[in-house]
C-alpha cells in the first residue's frame, strides 16, 4: 500500500511540474516518466483487485 501512495505522490508532483516547464524536450521527458509511473501504478492497482476477487 505504501508503494502505491509514493507513486501517486510522485505522479501528482510531476503533473504539477509539467505545467511550469517551457522546454519541449523537458516536457517529453516528463511525459515519458509520467507514462512509466502510470503503468507501474496501474499494475499495482490491478494486482490488488485480482487478489481480492
Biotite code that builds the C-alpha atoms (Angstrom):
import biotite.structure as struc

atoms = struc.array([
    struc.Atom([0.000, 0.000, 0.000], chain_id="A", res_id=1, res_name="UNK", atom_name="CA", element="C"),
    struc.Atom([2.819, 2.381, 0.859], chain_id="A", res_id=2, res_name="UNK", atom_name="CA", element="C"),
    struc.Atom([4.401, 1.928, -2.579], chain_id="A", res_id=3, res_name="UNK", atom_name="CA", element="C"),
    struc.Atom([1.113, 2.944, -4.250], chain_id="A", res_id=4, res_name="UNK", atom_name="CA", element="C"),
    struc.Atom([0.942, 6.065, -2.116], chain_id="A", res_id=5, res_name="UNK", atom_name="CA", element="C"),
    struc.Atom([4.517, 7.038, -3.008], chain_id="A", res_id=6, res_name="UNK", atom_name="CA", element="C"),
    struc.Atom([3.830, 6.523, -6.732], chain_id="A", res_id=7, res_name="UNK", atom_name="CA", element="C"),
    struc.Atom([0.685, 8.655, -6.551], chain_id="A", res_id=8, res_name="UNK", atom_name="CA", element="C"),
    struc.Atom([2.586, 11.465, -4.835], chain_id="A", res_id=9, res_name="UNK", atom_name="CA", element="C"),
    struc.Atom([5.345, 11.297, -7.474], chain_id="A", res_id=10, res_name="UNK", atom_name="CA", element="C"),
    struc.Atom([2.743, 11.448, -10.245], chain_id="A", res_id=11, res_name="UNK", atom_name="CA", element="C"),
    struc.Atom([0.975, 14.430, -8.719], chain_id="A", res_id=12, res_name="UNK", atom_name="CA", element="C"),
    struc.Atom([4.300, 16.248, -8.374], chain_id="A", res_id=13, res_name="UNK", atom_name="CA", element="C"),
    struc.Atom([5.210, 15.534, -11.993], chain_id="A", res_id=14, res_name="UNK", atom_name="CA", element="C"),
    struc.Atom([1.802, 16.712, -13.252], chain_id="A", res_id=15, res_name="UNK", atom_name="CA", element="C"),
    struc.Atom([2.315, 19.937, -11.314], chain_id="A", res_id=16, res_name="UNK", atom_name="CA", element="C"),
    struc.Atom([5.913, 20.435, -12.505], chain_id="A", res_id=17, res_name="UNK", atom_name="CA", element="C"),
    struc.Atom([4.903, 19.861, -16.119], chain_id="A", res_id=18, res_name="UNK", atom_name="CA", element="C"),
    struc.Atom([2.632, 22.907, -16.035], chain_id="A", res_id=19, res_name="UNK", atom_name="CA", element="C"),
    struc.Atom([5.613, 25.203, -15.488], chain_id="A", res_id=20, res_name="UNK", atom_name="CA", element="C"),
    struc.Atom([8.104, 23.620, -17.907], chain_id="A", res_id=21, res_name="UNK", atom_name="CA", element="C"),
    struc.Atom([8.690, 25.646, -21.061], chain_id="A", res_id=22, res_name="UNK", atom_name="CA", element="C"),
    struc.Atom([11.153, 23.438, -22.952], chain_id="A", res_id=23, res_name="UNK", atom_name="CA", element="C"),
    struc.Atom([9.505, 20.960, -25.303], chain_id="A", res_id=24, res_name="UNK", atom_name="CA", element="C"),
    struc.Atom([12.298, 18.417, -24.714], chain_id="A", res_id=25, res_name="UNK", atom_name="CA", element="C"),
    struc.Atom([11.823, 18.596, -20.957], chain_id="A", res_id=26, res_name="UNK", atom_name="CA", element="C"),
    struc.Atom([8.066, 18.116, -21.371], chain_id="A", res_id=27, res_name="UNK", atom_name="CA", element="C"),
    struc.Atom([8.668, 14.997, -23.465], chain_id="A", res_id=28, res_name="UNK", atom_name="CA", element="C"),
    struc.Atom([10.990, 13.580, -20.796], chain_id="A", res_id=29, res_name="UNK", atom_name="CA", element="C"),
    struc.Atom([8.480, 14.345, -18.046], chain_id="A", res_id=30, res_name="UNK", atom_name="CA", element="C"),
    struc.Atom([5.652, 12.832, -20.127], chain_id="A", res_id=31, res_name="UNK", atom_name="CA", element="C"),
    struc.Atom([7.639, 9.610, -20.613], chain_id="A", res_id=32, res_name="UNK", atom_name="CA", element="C"),
    struc.Atom([8.365, 9.365, -16.896], chain_id="A", res_id=33, res_name="UNK", atom_name="CA", element="C"),
    struc.Atom([4.695, 10.060, -16.092], chain_id="A", res_id=34, res_name="UNK", atom_name="CA", element="C"),
    struc.Atom([3.646, 7.322, -18.526], chain_id="A", res_id=35, res_name="UNK", atom_name="CA", element="C"),
    struc.Atom([6.075, 4.871, -16.881], chain_id="A", res_id=36, res_name="UNK", atom_name="CA", element="C"),
    struc.Atom([4.754, 5.657, -13.392], chain_id="A", res_id=37, res_name="UNK", atom_name="CA", element="C"),
    struc.Atom([1.122, 5.437, -14.566], chain_id="A", res_id=38, res_name="UNK", atom_name="CA", element="C"),
    struc.Atom([1.768, 1.966, -15.970], chain_id="A", res_id=39, res_name="UNK", atom_name="CA", element="C"),
    struc.Atom([3.540, 0.863, -12.790], chain_id="A", res_id=40, res_name="UNK", atom_name="CA", element="C"),
    struc.Atom([0.706, 2.210, -10.629], chain_id="A", res_id=41, res_name="UNK", atom_name="CA", element="C"),
    struc.Atom([-1.900, 0.599, -12.885], chain_id="A", res_id=42, res_name="UNK", atom_name="CA", element="C"),
    struc.Atom([-0.210, -2.777, -12.486], chain_id="A", res_id=43, res_name="UNK", atom_name="CA", element="C"),
    struc.Atom([-0.135, -2.384, -8.712], chain_id="A", res_id=44, res_name="UNK", atom_name="CA", element="C"),
    struc.Atom([-3.800, -1.379, -8.588], chain_id="A", res_id=45, res_name="UNK", atom_name="CA", element="C"),
    struc.Atom([-4.857, -4.239, -10.886], chain_id="A", res_id=46, res_name="UNK", atom_name="CA", element="C"),
    struc.Atom([-2.899, -6.774, -8.846], chain_id="A", res_id=47, res_name="UNK", atom_name="CA", element="C"),
    struc.Atom([-4.748, -5.632, -5.748], chain_id="A", res_id=48, res_name="UNK", atom_name="CA", element="C"),
    struc.Atom([-8.116, -6.142, -7.472], chain_id="A", res_id=49, res_name="UNK", atom_name="CA", element="C"),
    struc.Atom([-7.190, -9.635, -8.655], chain_id="A", res_id=50, res_name="UNK", atom_name="CA", element="C"),
    struc.Atom([-6.162, -10.679, -5.153], chain_id="A", res_id=51, res_name="UNK", atom_name="CA", element="C"),
    struc.Atom([-9.487, -9.508, -3.699], chain_id="A", res_id=52, res_name="UNK", atom_name="CA", element="C"),
    struc.Atom([-11.558, -11.471, -6.234], chain_id="A", res_id=53, res_name="UNK", atom_name="CA", element="C"),
])
